[in-house]
Amino acid sequence: MTVSDSALAERIRRLEDRVELADLVAGYCHHLDDCNLDALGELFTEDITFGSSSGKGVTGRDKALKFIGERAAMEDWSFHYPHAQVFEITGEDEARGVITMHAEMGLDGNHMVVAAMRYNDAYQRVDGRWRFRRRTLQYWYCMESSDLVSTYDNANRKQWPYTAAADLPESLETWQALHPVKQPAAEA
């Protein structure tokens, strides 16, 4: 089997893109945990949309950094670590991805919040570098570590910085198909 030079160059380019996107995700975690908002801002497009599936969010680099900075100021420290990363190159300078991750955050000198999350991302290559164009966050849970065992099956597993129903997995049609809501029996 012979691979043309252009086909080989394209395959190498796609591999390089995937590595650069993985580095972008890792850089986000690194700069976020270091509270380095200047470096974090370099990872965003000017018109980034940053928010959650609940509709809370902002558009624009400065607003995104302000939002992130306000959240980071509520924490003593944080440690974000990505897990599975699925990237799809959708155009010469566009891609999308789904990133699963966990985070640990220290609060008030004596509390630890743990979170399991998914980011649904859109990326754009700007000036030869991949950047985030959109980050939409969904939660499996976000709560104090001491509450995790007793609260993991509660629908309101998002308990920091406010209480709300968890986004995942209940919002997924595939999950709903295997876990139908039990309807009360009809009275005869």
C-alpha positions as a LaTeX table, in Angstrom:
\begin{tabular}{lrrr}
\hline
Residue & $x$ (\AA) & $y$ (\AA) & $z$ (\AA) \\
\hline
Met1 & 0.00 & 0.00 & 0.00 \\
Thr2 & 1.39 & 3.33 & $-1.02$ \\
Val3 & 0.36 & 6.53 & 0.70 \\
Ser4 & 0.78 & 9.72 & $-1.28$ \\
Asp5 & 2.88 & 12.50 & 0.18 \\
Ser6 & $-0.17$ & 14.77 & 0.45 \\
Ala7 & $-2.25$ & 12.07 & 2.20 \\
Leu8 & 0.60 & 11.41 & 4.61 \\
Ala9 & 1.04 & 15.13 & 5.27 \\
Glu10 & $-2.70$ & 15.41 & 5.99 \\
Arg11 & $-2.61$ & 12.47 & 8.42 \\
Ile12 & 0.39 & 13.97 & 10.23 \\
Arg13 & $-1.37$ & 17.34 & 10.39 \\
Arg14 & $-4.46$ & 15.71 & 11.98 \\
Leu15 & $-2.27$ & 13.99 & 14.57 \\
Glu16 & $-0.50$ & 17.26 & 15.33 \\
Asp17 & $-3.89$ & 18.97 & 15.69 \\
Arg18 & $-5.05$ & 16.36 & 18.20 \\
Val19 & $-1.86$ & 16.75 & 20.27 \\
Glu20 & $-2.18$ & 20.55 & 20.20 \\
Leu21 & $-5.83$ & 20.30 & 21.31 \\
Ala22 & $-4.88$ & 17.97 & 24.17 \\
Asp23 & $-2.19$ & 20.47 & 25.20 \\
Leu24 & $-4.80$ & 23.24 & 25.07 \\
Val25 & $-7.04$ & 21.32 & 27.49 \\
Ala26 & $-4.11$ & 20.55 & 29.81 \\
Gly27 & $-2.98$ & 24.19 & 29.65 \\
Tyr28 & $-6.46$ & 25.32 & 30.66 \\
Cys29 & $-6.30$ & 23.15 & 33.80 \\
His30 & $-2.74$ & 24.22 & 34.58 \\
His31 & $-3.42$ & 27.97 & 34.23 \\
Leu32 & $-6.75$ & 27.73 & 36.06 \\
Asp33 & $-5.15$ & 25.99 & 39.05 \\
Asp34 & $-2.32$ & 28.55 & 39.04 \\
Cys35 & $-4.88$ & 31.40 & 38.91 \\
Asn36 & $-2.94$ & 32.74 & 35.93 \\
Leu37 & $-5.76$ & 34.58 & 34.17 \\
Asp38 & $-3.40$ & 36.26 & 31.69 \\
Ala39 & $-2.12$ & 32.90 & 30.43 \\
Leu40 & $-5.66$ & 31.48 & 30.52 \\
Gly41 & $-6.89$ & 34.35 & 28.35 \\
Glu42 & $-4.33$ & 33.42 & 25.68 \\
Leu43 & $-6.19$ & 30.12 & 25.29 \\
Phe44 & $-9.49$ & 31.81 & 24.35 \\
Thr45 & $-10.73$ & 33.43 & 21.17 \\
Glu46 & $-11.84$ & 37.04 & 21.56 \\
Asp47 & $-15.48$ & 35.96 & 21.19 \\
Ile48 & $-15.41$ & 32.85 & 23.39 \\
Thr49 & $-18.68$ & 31.70 & 24.87 \\
Phe50 & $-18.07$ & 30.23 & 28.31 \\
Gly51 & $-20.86$ & 28.79 & 30.42 \\
Ser52 & $-22.91$ & 25.87 & 31.58 \\
Ser53 & $-25.75$ & 23.84 & 30.13 \\
Ser54 & $-28.06$ & 25.57 & 32.64 \\
Gly55 & $-27.74$ & 28.70 & 30.51 \\
Lys56 & $-25.47$ & 30.61 & 32.86 \\
Gly57 & $-22.56$ & 32.00 & 30.94 \\
Val58 & $-20.83$ & 34.87 & 29.23 \\
Thr59 & $-19.54$ & 35.80 & 25.78 \\
Gly60 & $-16.21$ & 37.51 & 25.19 \\
Arg61 & $-12.69$ & 36.90 & 26.52 \\
Asp62 & $-12.77$ & 39.66 & 29.15 \\
Lys63 & $-16.16$ & 38.55 & 30.51 \\
Ala64 & $-15.07$ & 34.91 & 30.58 \\
Leu65 & $-11.91$ & 35.77 & 32.51 \\
Lys66 & $-13.89$ & 37.91 & 34.96 \\
Phe67 & $-16.35$ & 35.04 & 35.49 \\
Ile68 & $-13.55$ & 32.51 & 35.98 \\
Gly69 & $-11.61$ & 34.89 & 38.26 \\
Glu70 & $-14.64$ & 35.42 & 40.50 \\
Arg71 & $-15.09$ & 31.66 & 40.86 \\
Ala72 & $-11.37$ & 31.12 & 41.52 \\
Ala73 & $-11.41$ & 33.83 & 44.21 \\
Met74 & $-14.02$ & 31.77 & 46.11 \\
Glu75 & $-11.54$ & 28.88 & 46.37 \\
Asp76 & $-8.45$ & 28.48 & 48.51 \\
Trp77 & $-6.96$ & 26.32 & 45.75 \\
Ser78 & $-8.06$ & 24.03 & 42.93 \\
Phe79 & $-6.78$ & 20.97 & 41.10 \\
His80 & $-8.39$ & 20.14 & 37.71 \\
Tyr81 & $-7.44$ & 16.97 & 35.86 \\
Pro82 & $-8.78$ & 15.93 & 32.45 \\
His83 & $-9.57$ & 12.34 & 31.59 \\
Ala84 & $-11.07$ & 11.20 & 28.28 \\
Gln85 & $-10.65$ & 13.62 & 25.41 \\
Val86 & $-12.49$ & 13.13 & 22.14 \\
Phe87 & $-11.65$ & 15.56 & 19.35 \\
Glu88 & $-13.18$ & 15.94 & 15.91 \\
Ile89 & $-11.48$ & 18.15 & 13.35 \\
Thr90 & $-14.41$ & 19.73 & 11.50 \\
Gly91 & $-12.55$ & 22.10 & 9.19 \\
Glu92 & $-9.15$ & 23.53 & 8.38 \\
Asp93 & $-9.24$ & 25.77 & 11.46 \\
Glu94 & $-12.20$ & 24.38 & 13.42 \\
Ala95 & $-12.73$ & 21.45 & 15.74 \\
Arg96 & $-14.95$ & 20.30 & 18.55 \\
Gly97 & $-14.39$ & 18.09 & 21.53 \\
Val98 & $-15.85$ & 16.44 & 24.58 \\
Ile99 & $-13.64$ & 16.42 & 27.66 \\
Thr100 & $-14.41$ & 14.56 & 30.90 \\
Met101 & $-12.62$ & 15.68 & 34.02 \\
His102 & $-12.56$ & 15.91 & 37.78 \\
Ala103 & $-11.72$ & 18.81 & 40.03 \\
Glu104 & $-10.92$ & 19.27 & 43.70 \\
Met105 & $-11.24$ & 22.67 & 45.35 \\
Gly106 & $-10.31$ & 23.81 & 48.84 \\
Leu107 & $-12.73$ & 26.22 & 50.54 \\
Asp108 & $-12.59$ & 28.25 & 53.72 \\
Gly109 & $-9.49$ & 26.48 & 54.99 \\
Asn110 & $-11.36$ & 23.35 & 56.05 \\
His111 & $-13.67$ & 22.15 & 53.23 \\
Met112 & $-12.96$ & 20.27 & 50.05 \\
Val113 & $-15.35$ & 20.28 & 47.10 \\
Val114 & $-15.10$ & 17.54 & 44.48 \\
Ala115 & $-16.63$ & 17.65 & 41.03 \\
Ala116 & $-17.07$ & 15.37 & 38.02 \\
Met117 & $-17.63$ & 17.34 & 34.84 \\
Arg118 & $-17.89$ & 17.27 & 31.08 \\
Tyr119 & $-16.90$ & 20.14 & 28.80 \\
Asn120 & $-18.46$ & 20.35 & 25.35 \\
Asp121 & $-15.97$ & 22.46 & 23.44 \\
Ala122 & $-15.59$ & 24.22 & 20.12 \\
Tyr123 & $-12.09$ & 25.21 & 19.03 \\
Gln124 & $-10.74$ & 27.59 & 16.44 \\
Arg125 & $-7.22$ & 27.97 & 15.13 \\
Val126 & $-6.22$ & 31.65 & 15.39 \\
Asp127 & $-2.78$ & 32.87 & 14.31 \\
Gly128 & $-1.62$ & 29.27 & 13.95 \\
Arg129 & $-2.72$ & 28.20 & 17.48 \\
Trp130 & $-5.77$ & 26.28 & 18.63 \\
Arg131 & $-7.95$ & 28.20 & 21.09 \\
Phe132 & $-11.25$ & 27.66 & 22.85 \\
Arg133 & $-14.16$ & 29.28 & 21.03 \\
Arg134 & $-16.83$ & 27.74 & 23.27 \\
Arg135 & $-16.78$ & 25.82 & 26.56 \\
Thr136 & $-20.05$ & 24.49 & 27.92 \\
Leu137 & $-19.80$ & 22.78 & 31.28 \\
Gln138 & $-22.02$ & 19.97 & 32.55 \\
Tyr139 & $-21.83$ & 18.30 & 35.97 \\
Trp140 & $-22.34$ & 14.79 & 37.25 \\
Tyr141 & $-21.76$ & 16.22 & 40.73 \\
Cys142 & $-20.13$ & 19.11 & 42.56 \\
Met143 & $-20.24$ & 18.93 & 46.37 \\
Glu144 & $-18.22$ & 18.72 & 49.53 \\
Ser145 & $-16.19$ & 15.53 & 49.57 \\
Ser146 & $-17.72$ & 14.54 & 52.92 \\
Asp147 & $-21.20$ & 14.53 & 51.29 \\
Leu148 & $-20.31$ & 12.47 & 48.22 \\
Val149 & $-21.19$ & 9.02 & 49.59 \\
Ser150 & $-24.48$ & 10.06 & 51.16 \\
Thr151 & $-25.60$ & 12.29 & 48.27 \\
Tyr152 & $-24.37$ & 10.57 & 45.10 \\
Asp153 & $-27.87$ & 9.34 & 44.19 \\
Asn154 & $-29.61$ & 12.66 & 44.87 \\
Ala155 & $-30.83$ & 14.51 & 41.76 \\
Asn156 & $-29.43$ & 17.75 & 43.26 \\
Arg157 & $-25.81$ & 16.61 & 43.09 \\
Lys158 & $-24.62$ & 20.07 & 42.10 \\
Gln159 & $-24.27$ & 21.69 & 45.51 \\
Trp160 & $-21.54$ & 24.27 & 44.98 \\
Pro161 & $-21.56$ & 27.24 & 44.61 \\
Tyr162 & $-25.37$ & 26.82 & 44.53 \\
Thr163 & $-27.70$ & 23.82 & 44.65 \\
Ala164 & $-29.18$ & 22.54 & 41.41 \\
Ala165 & $-30.01$ & 19.31 & 39.65 \\
Ala166 & $-27.04$ & 17.55 & 38.10 \\
Asp167 & $-26.76$ & 17.81 & 34.31 \\
Leu168 & $-25.47$ & 14.30 & 33.74 \\
Pro169 & $-26.37$ & 11.61 & 33.10 \\
Glu170 & $-30.08$ & 12.34 & 33.46 \\
Ser171 & $-30.22$ & 14.83 & 30.56 \\
Leu172 & $-28.91$ & 12.31 & 28.03 \\
Glu173 & $-31.54$ & 10.66 & 25.82 \\
Thr174 & $-29.47$ & 7.47 & 25.75 \\
Trp175 & $-29.47$ & 7.35 & 29.57 \\
Gln176 & $-33.21$ & 8.09 & 29.69 \\
Ala177 & $-33.89$ & 5.19 & 27.31 \\
Leu178 & $-32.30$ & 2.75 & 29.75 \\
His179 & $-33.72$ & 4.44 & 32.87 \\
Pro180 & $-37.34$ & 5.31 & 32.12 \\
Val181 & $-39.15$ & 7.37 & 34.70 \\
Lys182 & $-41.41$ & 5.10 & 36.63 \\
Gln183 & $-45.01$ & 6.24 & 36.32 \\
Pro184 & $-47.39$ & 5.67 & 39.22 \\
Ala185 & $-49.85$ & 2.83 & 38.62 \\
Ala186 & $-53.24$ & 3.99 & 37.39 \\
Glu187 & $-56.09$ & 3.57 & 39.85 \\
Ala188 & $-58.74$ & 1.06 & 38.84 \\
\hline
\end{tabular}
